[in-house]
Amino acid sequence: MRKTKILVTLGPATESVSMIESLMRSGANIFRLNMSHASHEWTRNVNNHIREAASSLNMDVAILMDLTGPSIRTGDVPSPWMLKTGDAVEFRTSESLAPSLNYSTTVNYPGLTSDLKVGDPISIDGGMIQMRTVSITGARIQAEVLTGGEMKSRRHINLPGVAVNLPPLTQKDYQDLDLGVDLGVDYFALSFAREPAHIQHLELLLDQKKSTARVIAKIENQQALDNLDAIVMASKGIMVARGDLGSECPVEDLPIIQRHIIERCSYHGRKVIVATQMLESMIENPVPTRAEVTDIFNACIEQVDCVMLSGETSVGKYPDRCVDVLHRVLSRTEQSYPSGRFATDAPLKTNKHKAVKSAVLLANSIPGSKLLCFTKGGVTAHLLAHQRPEAAPIFAFTPKLNVSRTLMSARGVFPFVMEMSATPGKTIDAALQVLRDRGLVVSGDPVVILSDVLHEELIIDSILLRNA
């Protein structure tokens, strides 16, 4: 059974119920709604399509709403600019100002003139165009083109190494947040998280709105890297957003940064998602490049929780093939490299951590074993996932649907919703029967059982060894 989860971005190429069903059959576990490109009407419809497809296939999946965040973008240009090295470009932080250069556009962030200083780099459209700040006068910024290219309207701006004072959420984000809460999405991804207070702000809003969704922090710039440990500890998970990171940091540092983020997530026991350009060539081509296959392999042997597809499945020509490629490469890699790279370094802070570690060590020592856990809030199952069992899958049973869906992002965890009996033996027997009916265990399989809810009158962690 594949342990690494697959997160799929939906878009015009994949918004129908039939295509979502195909993606689920190919192995998709979580669906991403990218609010940078989505209307509320589209979001409501696709959310309903996801739930309809899951119900039709008698499967369950999770939904992640990716908030746009306070990105800095250029304004409109009448027609694309063909910029050459040495060209002068003007950015105006006020729309009331008239252009003073041939190449002049607005930006959506008035504070840009305060954050920038002469000599600072400006990166446009994911680094495709590079500029240097030449002068700052009032609400005007003049930059010199270092690397030219075609520049269209509303292009994303990165400021490598520049500390910006953007708010954690925009007005649009607050509106999208209300929609996501209303729809009952399972995760919110916070774009451009730069400090733990940004995550705490979003979690407070969710708590006030009675939402049980978990917050995933996207690491996208140097400010976030400077506060990495604090951000990891404040969040429920981290997304390594390699697109913006690749524009903000030296490209030669990106693989090292990715590995460092994964190591810190493992140490602190947080989920980690690797995103961007996993199968970029398959937006147009039916097969991946060999380098892309190796990229998937590297993420898998680092034992990340999820890998994510973006344009490959939102606008690409072969969305279900992309998911199938991910599934096959991940499954094959896990067969050859079952052991965790960083899990053994994670500290055992509490007795519960130690009980979970004991259960994992027991499962590792018994060939063909399975891990079975019963959990109300999901904590036990998440801790099991963080310890990265070598071969045993983790079957997690919970009475709460929202807990089951938050477990979709946990590596190696296969969640089920089931009411708990007052009699522990009946609860175990019922869970084993579900697994037998689905062909996930066969009679005689060794099963290591971990629970903190089987004995409600006692606050204890129980470890049992049974045969299915």
C-alpha positions in Angstrom: 0.0 0.0 0.0 1.3 3.4 -0.9 2.1 5.6 2.1 3.0 8.9 0.6 -0.1 10.9 -0.1 -1.0 12.7 -3.4 -2.4 16.2 -3.3 -4.1 17.3 -6.6 -4.9 20.8 -7.7 -8.2 21.1 -9.5 -8.9 23.5 -12.3 -10.6 23.8 -15.7 -9.1 20.4 -16.8 -10.4 18.5 -13.8 -13.6 20.2 -12.4 -16.1 17.5 -13.5 -17.3 14.7 -11.3 -16.2 12.1 -13.8 -12.6 13.4 -13.9 -12.4 13.8 -10.1 -13.5 10.1 -9.9 -10.7 9.2 -12.3 -8.2 11.1 -10.2 -9.4 9.3 -7.1 -9.1 5.9 -8.8 -5.6 6.8 -9.9 -4.6 7.6 -6.3 -5.5 11.2 -5.3 -6.0 11.6 -1.6 -6.5 15.4 -1.2 -7.9 18.0 -3.5 -6.6 21.6 -3.6 -8.8 24.6 -4.4 -6.4 27.4 -5.5 -8.2 30.6 -4.6 -5.8 32.7 -6.6 -7.7 31.6 -9.7 -11.1 30.6 -8.4 -14.5 32.3 -8.1 -16.8 31.5 -5.2 -19.3 29.9 -7.6 -16.7 27.7 -9.1 -15.4 26.7 -5.7 -18.9 25.8 -4.4 -19.5 23.7 -7.5 -16.2 21.8 -7.4 -16.5 21.2 -3.6 -19.8 19.5 -4.3 -18.3 17.6 -7.2 -15.5 16.2 -4.9 -18.0 15.0 -2.3 -20.3 13.5 -5.0 -17.4 11.6 -6.5 -16.2 10.3 -3.2 -19.7 9.2 -2.3 -20.0 7.5 -5.7 -16.8 5.5 -5.2 -17.4 4.8 -1.5 -14.1 6.6 -0.7 -13.3 9.6 1.3 -10.8 12.4 0.5 -9.9 15.7 2.0 -10.1 19.2 0.6 -7.5 22.0 1.0 -8.4 25.6 0.3 -5.2 27.5 -0.6 -5.7 31.1 0.3 -4.1 33.7 -2.1 -2.3 35.6 0.6 -0.7 39.0 0.3 1.2 38.5 -2.9 2.8 41.5 -4.6 1.7 41.8 -8.3 2.1 44.2 -11.1 -0.9 46.0 -12.6 -2.2 45.8 -16.1 -0.1 46.5 -19.2 -1.9 47.4 -22.5 0.1 44.6 -24.4 3.0 42.4 -23.3 6.3 44.1 -23.0 9.4 42.6 -24.6 12.0 43.7 -22.1 15.7 43.7 -22.9 18.7 44.0 -20.7 19.3 47.6 -19.7 15.7 48.7 -20.2 14.2 51.1 -17.5 10.9 50.0 -15.9 8.8 52.1 -13.5 6.5 50.7 -10.8 3.9 53.1 -9.3 2.4 52.4 -5.9 -0.5 54.9 -6.7 -2.9 54.5 -9.6 -3.4 58.3 -9.6 0.2 58.9 -10.8 0.7 59.2 -14.6 3.5 57.1 -16.1 6.9 58.8 -16.5 8.5 56.0 -18.6 7.5 54.0 -21.6 7.5 50.8 -19.5 5.4 51.8 -16.4 2.9 49.9 -14.4 1.3 49.9 -11.0 1.8 47.5 -8.1 -0.8 46.4 -5.6 1.3 47.0 -2.5 1.7 50.7 -1.4 4.4 49.8 1.1 6.8 48.6 -1.6 8.6 52.0 -1.6 9.2 51.7 2.1 10.5 48.1 2.0 12.8 48.5 -1.0 16.1 50.3 -1.1 18.4 51.2 -4.0 20.3 48.1 -5.2 17.7 45.6 -4.1 16.7 42.8 -6.6 13.2 42.6 -8.1 12.2 39.2 -9.6 9.2 39.1 -11.9 7.0 36.1 -12.9 8.8 33.4 -11.0 12.3 34.7 -11.8 11.8 34.8 -15.5 12.7 38.5 -15.5 15.3 40.0 -13.2 15.7 43.7 -12.3 17.7 45.9 -9.9 16.2 48.9 -8.0 17.8 52.1 -9.3 15.8 54.8 -7.6 12.9 55.4 -5.2 11.1 58.7 -5.4 7.8 59.2 -3.6 5.5 56.6 -4.9 7.7 55.7 -7.9 10.3 53.0 -8.2 12.6 52.8 -11.1 14.4 49.5 -11.9 16.9 48.4 -14.5 16.3 45.1 -16.4 19.1 42.6 -15.8 17.5 39.6 -17.5 14.9 40.4 -20.1 11.8 38.6 -21.3 8.1 39.0 -22.0 6.1 40.7 -19.2 2.3 40.5 -19.2 -0.3 42.0 -16.9 -0.6 41.1 -13.2 2.7 39.3 -12.9 3.9 38.1 -9.5 6.8 40.0 -7.9 9.4 38.4 -5.6 11.9 40.5 -3.6 14.8 38.1 -2.8 16.2 38.9 0.7 13.9 41.9 1.2 11.8 42.0 4.4 8.3 43.0 3.6 5.6 44.2 5.9 2.6 42.7 4.2 -0.4 41.7 6.4 -1.0 37.9 6.9 -4.4 38.0 5.1 -6.0 40.3 2.5 -9.7 41.3 2.3 -10.1 38.6 -0.4 -8.6 36.0 1.9 -11.2 36.9 4.6 -14.0 36.4 2.1 -12.5 33.1 0.9 -12.0 32.0 4.5 -15.7 32.4 5.2 -16.5 30.4 2.1 -14.2 27.6 3.1 -15.6 27.4 6.6 -19.1 27.3 5.2 -18.1 24.5 2.8 -16.4 22.6 5.6 -13.0 22.3 4.0 -10.4 20.3 5.9 -7.3 22.4 5.5 -6.4 26.0 4.8 -3.1 26.7 3.3 -1.7 30.1 4.4 0.4 31.7 1.6 3.5 33.7 2.4 3.5 32.8 6.1 6.5 34.7 7.5 6.2 34.4 11.3 4.2 32.2 13.8 1.8 35.1 14.6 0.4 34.8 11.0 -0.6 31.2 11.7 -1.9 32.0 15.1 -4.1 34.8 13.6 -5.6 32.4 11.1 -6.2 29.7 13.7 -7.9 32.2 16.0 -10.2 33.1 13.2 -11.0 29.4 12.6 -11.7 28.9 16.2 -14.0 31.8 16.3 -15.9 30.5 13.3 -16.1 27.0 14.9 -14.1 25.4 12.2 -12.0 22.3 12.8 -9.8 22.8 9.7 -6.1 22.6 10.1 -3.6 25.3 9.0 -0.8 24.4 6.5 1.9 27.1 6.3 3.5 27.7 3.0 7.2 28.5 3.1 7.9 30.8 0.2 10.6 33.4 1.2 13.7 34.1 3.2 11.7 35.6 6.1 9.9 32.3 6.6 13.2 30.4 6.5 14.6 32.8 9.2 11.7 31.9 11.4 11.4 28.2 10.3 11.3 26.4 13.6 8.8 28.7 15.1 6.5 28.5 12.1 6.8 24.7 12.0 5.8 24.5 15.7 2.9 26.9 15.2 1.4 25.1 12.3 -0.2 21.7 11.7 1.9 21.2 8.6 4.3 22.9 6.1 4.2 23.2 2.4 7.5 23.5 0.7 6.4 26.0 -2.1 9.3 25.6 -4.4 8.0 28.0 -7.0 8.4 31.2 -4.9 11.3 29.8 -2.9 13.2 29.3 -6.1 12.6 32.9 -6.9 13.5 34.2 -3.4 16.6 32.1 -2.8 19.7 31.1 -4.9 18.7 28.2 -7.1 21.6 26.1 -5.9 20.4 26.4 -2.3 16.9 25.1 -3.1 17.5 21.3 -2.6 19.3 22.0 0.6 16.5 24.2 1.8 13.9 21.5 0.9 15.8 18.9 2.9 16.3 21.3 5.9 12.5 22.0 6.0 11.7 18.3 5.9 14.1 17.6 8.7 12.7 20.3 10.9 9.1 19.1 10.3 10.2 15.5 11.2 11.9 16.8 14.3 8.8 18.7 15.5 6.3 16.1 14.3 4.6 18.1 11.7 3.2 17.2 8.2 5.3 18.2 5.2 4.1 18.6 1.6 6.5 19.1 -1.3 4.9 21.2 -4.1 5.6 22.7 -7.5 6.9 21.3 -10.8 6.8 17.7 -9.7 5.7 16.7 -13.2 5.8 20.1 -15.0 6.5 18.6 -18.4 3.4 16.6 -18.3 1.3 19.7 -18.6 1.9 19.2 -22.3 3.5 15.7 -22.6 2.1 12.3 -21.9 5.3 11.0 -20.1 7.5 12.6 -17.5 11.2 13.5 -17.8 13.7 11.3 -16.1 14.7 14.2 -13.9 11.1 14.6 -12.7 10.9 10.9 -11.8 14.1 11.3 -9.8 12.6 14.4 -8.1 9.6 12.3 -6.9 12.0 9.6 -5.8 14.0 12.0 -3.7 10.9 13.4 -2.0 9.8 9.9 -1.2 13.0 8.6 0.3 13.0 11.7 2.5 9.6 10.4 3.7 7.5 13.5 3.1 3.8 13.1 3.9 2.5 14.5 0.6 3.6 15.5 -2.9 1.5 18.0 -4.8 0.5 18.5 -8.4 -0.4 22.1 -9.6 -0.7 23.0 -13.2 -0.2 19.4 -14.2 -3.8 18.6 -13.0 -5.5 22.0 -13.1 -4.8 22.9 -16.7 -2.7 20.1 -18.0 -3.6 17.7 -20.9 -3.0 14.4 -18.9 -4.2 14.9 -15.3 -5.0 11.3 -14.5 -1.8 10.1 -16.1 0.1 12.5 -13.8 -1.5 11.0 -10.7 -0.8 7.5 -12.0 2.9 8.3 -12.6 3.2 9.7 -9.0 1.4 6.6 -7.6 3.7 4.2 -9.5 7.0 6.0 -8.7 6.1 6.5 -5.0 4.9 2.9 -4.6 8.1 1.5 -6.2 10.4 3.7 -4.2 8.7 2.8 -0.9 9.2 -0.9 -1.6 13.0 -0.3 -1.9 13.4 2.4 0.8 11.0 1.7 3.7 13.1 3.2 6.5 12.8 6.8 7.6 15.6 9.3 7.1 14.8 11.7 10.0 12.2 10.0 12.2 14.7 8.4 14.5 15.9 11.9 15.5 12.5 13.1 16.6 12.5 13.6 20.4 10.1 11.6 22.6 8.7 14.4 24.7 5.9 12.6 26.6 4.8 9.2 27.7 2.4 9.1 24.8 5.3 9.6 22.4 7.1 6.8 24.0 4.1 4.5 23.9 3.7 5.3 20.2 7.4 4.6 19.6 7.1 1.2 21.4 4.1 0.2 19.2 6.1 1.2 16.0 9.2 -0.8 17.1 7.0 -3.8 17.8 5.4 -3.6 14.4 8.8 -3.1 12.7 10.0 -6.3 14.4 7.1 -8.5 13.2 7.2 -9.2 9.4 3.8 -8.6 7.7 2.3 -6.7 10.7 -0.2 -4.0 10.5 -0.8 -1.1 12.9 -4.3 -0.4 14.1 -5.2 2.6 16.2 -8.4 4.0 17.7 -8.4 7.8 18.2 -11.0 10.4 19.0 -9.0 13.5 18.1 -6.5 12.0 15.8 -3.5 12.6 18.0 -2.4 9.0 18.3 -2.6 8.4 14.6 -0.7 11.5 13.8 2.1 10.5 16.2 2.2 7.0 14.7 2.7 8.6 11.3 5.5 10.9 12.6 7.4 7.9 13.8 7.4 6.5 10.2 6.8 2.7 10.6 9.0 0.8 8.2 6.5 -1.5 6.5 3.3 -1.5 8.5 0.4 0.6 7.3 -1.5 2.5 9.9 -5.3 1.9 10.0 -6.9 4.6 12.1 -10.5 4.4 13.3 -12.2 7.4 14.7 -15.9 8.3 15.4 -15.4 11.8 13.9 -15.6 12.5 10.1 -13.5 15.7 10.4 -10.8 13.8 12.2 -10.7 11.1 9.6 -10.3 13.7 6.8 -7.4 15.5 8.6 -5.6 12.2 8.7 -5.7 12.0 4.9 -2.5 14.1 4.9 -0.6 11.8 7.3 2.0 9.5 5.7 1.0 5.8 5.9 -2.3 6.5 7.6 -5.5 5.0 6.2 -8.5 6.5 8.2 -12.0 5.1 8.8 -15.0 6.5 10.5 -16.6 4.1 13.0 -18.5 4.4 16.2 -16.7 3.0 19.3 -18.4 0.4 21.4 -18.5 0.6 25.2 -16.9 -2.9 25.1 -13.2 -2.7 23.8 -13.3 -6.2 22.4 -16.3 -5.4 20.2 -14.6 -2.3 18.9 -11.5 -4.2 17.9 -13.5 -7.0 16.3 -15.6 -4.5 14.3 -12.5 -2.7 13.0 -10.8 -5.9 12.0 -14.0 -7.0 10.2 -13.9 -3.7 8.2 -10.3 -4.3 7.2 -11.0 -8.0 6.3 -14.0 -6.9 4.2 -11.9 -4.5 2.2 -9.0 -7.0 1.7 -6.6 -4.9 3.8 -5.9 -7.8 6.2 -6.4 -11.5 6.0 -7.0 -13.9 8.9 -3.8 -14.6 10.8 -2.1 -11.2 10.0 -0.3 -9.9 13.1 -1.9 -6.6 14.2 -0.4 -4.2 16.7 -3.2 -2.2 18.3 -2.7 1.2 20.0 -5.4 3.2 21.6 -6.2 5.7 24.2 -10.0 5.4 23.9 -10.7 1.7 24.4 -10.9 2.1 28.2 -12.9 5.3 28.8 -12.8 5.0 32.6 -9.0 5.1 32.5 -6.7 7.6 30.8 -4.2 5.1 29.5 -2.4 4.2 26.3 -3.0 0.5 25.5 -0.7 -1.6 23.2 -2.1 -5.0 22.2 -0.9 -7.7 19.8 -3.5 -9.8 18.0 -4.0 -11.8 14.9 -6.6 -10.6 12.4 
